[in-house]
Amino acid sequence: MNGPQIHVEFAPGLRVFVPHGRRSGATPVATDGSSTLGHVVESLGVPLTEVGELVVNGRAVAVSRLPAADDTVEVRAVARPQPVQGAPLRFLLDVHLGTLARRLRLLGVDAAYESLDIGDPALAARSAAERRVMLSRDRGLLRRRELWAGAFVYSTKPAEQLRDVLGRFAPRLRPWSRCTACNGVLAPASKDEVVGQLEGGTRRSYDVFARCGECGRAYWRGAHHAQLEEIVDGAVAEFGQPSN
């Protein structure tokens, strides 16, 4: 590296991305003289989707700024809740986040999900085409410039992942309004409309149903409803009342 040396300090929440030796305090970093601060930050392991502000020598700057010798760079995390401009808040989840996708849908959050590994270019293209926030634990995917927007999912545990996404983006909650299988919108249905999908015991025991307008799947308050209700009640209690 023949460019200026700068000093970079990461917010505590971002230190999970960087090598152990860079996790505390300002660290000297050699640059090449032509890469932007955004490229420098990404080269150190932090996706720009996770960066809220870059503050150089006390002033907020754009990621396109070129570093100067002895710059002190503070890399801040995104603000929470994080506003998303230019489109309704909708998500796209990669193949590894199926449980999170189903839980978001359970809460009525628009969450598209790729059940197959279609590759990073295709995921990024879909994010851009549908203007969806890409949720992933794949840093390489989140660095793709085609993405409309993205966010790293920090935990590997579905309950923590859900809290992370709800706390970061504050989506409107409309529990029981989406199909957990395909993300379609549910509508009330009579027993006669769904009777072909019901086992004998269900036909005898339940009278209130909903059906997905996309895939036609039927829903009712069955044996697992208590477990799902616990997820919904916990999310609503922590992140606000559901919207109409």
Salt bridges, closest charged atoms under 4 A:
GLU42 OE1 - ARG143 NE 3.77
GLU42 OE1 - ARG145 NH2 2.88
GLU50 OE1 - ARG168 NH1 2.69
GLU53 OE1 - ARG76 NH1 2.96
ASP71 OD2 - ARG65 NH1 2.70
GLU74 OE2 - ARG76 NE 3.05
ASP110 OD1 - ARG132 NH1 2.83
ASP110 OD2 - ARG178 NH2 3.70
GLU114 OE2 - ARG126 NH1 2.74
GLU130 OE2 - ARG126 NE 2.95
GLU130 OE1 - ARG132 NE 2.73
GLU146 OE2 - ARG144 NH2 3.01
ASP164 OD1 - ARG80 NH2 2.79
ASP207 OD1 - LYS191 NZ 2.88
GLU229 OE2 - HIS225 NE2 3.77
GLU238 OE2 - ARG163 NH2 2.49
